[in-house]
Amino acid sequence: MFENPYTQNLQEQIGQLSKLLGGQTANTMPEIMPAPATNKFDCVDGIEGARAFQQKMLASTKHIVWDSQKDVFYVLQKDANGQAARIQICSYTVEVEPTMEEKYVSRDDFNALVAKLDSLIKQKGAKSDG
């Protein structure tokens, strides 16, 4: 008949916490929650910057940061006790797809190439005849 005030207070706190976490309740929270990011991509200066970033992370989190100097990114982790795990260093290469102008030649360029080939073939034919 009467609701336990401690249970009601706890349920309100869980609801408020759920709103802070973006609507996720304790049952639906992911196993690994990323550290709060200030922008879309977090960049650091080398491995030392990655270690400094890792120290600011929350316990039980995993986060990826990009190196601003090299083509690598770092996978940072902290265990449930807040201890920093070994940093994984992953290298990558960026391949840029060629544009249409780089893939194909224009009709004028093609015709100029054909004309040059024709003249070379004629020159070779003239030398072999003489």
C-alpha positions in Angstrom: 0.0 0.0 0.0 2.8 2.4 1.0 5.8 2.6 -1.2 9.2 2.3 0.4 10.8 5.8 0.4 14.2 4.3 -0.1 13.2 2.3 -3.1 11.4 5.3 -4.6 14.5 7.6 -4.1 16.7 4.9 -5.6 14.5 4.6 -8.7 14.5 8.4 -9.1 18.3 8.4 -9.0 18.5 5.6 -11.5 16.2 7.5 -13.8 18.3 10.7 -13.5 21.5 8.7 -14.1 19.8 7.1 -17.1 19.1 10.6 -18.5 22.7 11.6 -18.0 23.9 8.5 -19.9 21.7 9.3 -22.9 18.8 7.1 -22.0 20.7 3.9 -21.2 19.8 2.0 -18.1 22.2 -0.1 -16.1 20.8 -3.2 -17.9 21.4 -1.9 -21.4 24.7 -0.2 -20.8 27.5 -1.5 -23.1 30.3 -3.5 -21.5 32.9 -0.8 -22.5 31.9 2.8 -22.2 34.1 5.2 -24.1 35.7 8.1 -22.4 34.0 11.4 -23.1 35.3 13.0 -26.3 35.6 16.7 -26.8 35.5 16.4 -30.6 34.9 13.7 -33.2 38.5 12.6 -33.4 40.9 12.9 -30.5 44.5 13.6 -31.6 47.6 13.2 -29.5 51.3 14.0 -30.0 53.0 10.6 -30.1 53.0 7.8 -27.5 53.6 10.2 -24.6 50.5 12.1 -25.5 48.6 8.8 -25.7 49.8 7.8 -22.2 48.7 11.2 -20.9 45.3 10.8 -22.5 45.0 7.3 -21.0 45.6 8.6 -17.5 42.6 10.9 -17.8 40.3 8.0 -18.9 37.7 6.5 -16.6 38.0 2.9 -15.3 36.6 0.1 -17.6 36.9 2.2 -20.7 38.5 1.8 -24.2 39.2 4.7 -26.5 41.0 5.3 -29.8 43.2 8.4 -30.3 45.0 9.4 -33.5 48.6 10.5 -33.7 49.0 14.0 -35.1 52.6 13.3 -36.3 52.5 9.8 -37.8 50.1 7.5 -39.6 49.2 5.5 -36.5 46.4 5.4 -33.9 46.5 4.1 -30.4 44.0 1.8 -28.7 43.9 2.8 -25.0 42.3 0.8 -22.2 41.7 0.9 -18.5 40.6 -2.0 -16.5 37.9 -2.0 -13.8 40.4 -0.9 -11.2 41.4 2.1 -13.2 44.8 0.6 -14.1 46.1 1.5 -17.5 46.5 -1.5 -19.9 49.2 -1.8 -22.5 48.7 0.6 -25.4 48.1 -1.0 -28.8 49.7 0.9 -31.7 48.1 0.4 -35.1 49.5 1.8 -38.3 47.5 2.7 -41.3 48.0 4.1 -44.8 45.6 6.4 -46.6 44.9 5.5 -50.2 43.3 8.3 -52.2 41.1 7.2 -55.1 42.1 8.8 -58.3 39.7 11.4 -59.7 38.0 10.9 -63.1 40.6 13.2 -64.7 43.4 10.9 -63.4 41.7 7.7 -64.5 40.9 8.6 -68.0 42.5 10.7 -70.8 40.5 13.2 -72.8 39.6 12.5 -76.4 42.1 15.2 -77.6 45.0 13.6 -75.6 44.1 10.2 -77.0 44.0 11.4 -80.5 47.4 13.2 -80.0 48.9 9.9 -78.7 47.5 8.0 -81.7 49.1 10.6 -84.1 52.5 10.3 -82.3 52.3 6.5 -82.6 51.4 6.7 -86.2 54.4 9.0 -86.9 56.8 6.7 -85.0 55.5 3.7 -86.9 56.0 5.5 -90.2 59.5 6.6 -89.3 60.4 3.1 -88.3 58.9 1.8 -91.6 60.9 4.3 -93.6 64.2 3.4 -91.8 63.7 -0.3 -92.5 63.0 0.3 -96.2 66.1 2.4 -96.7 
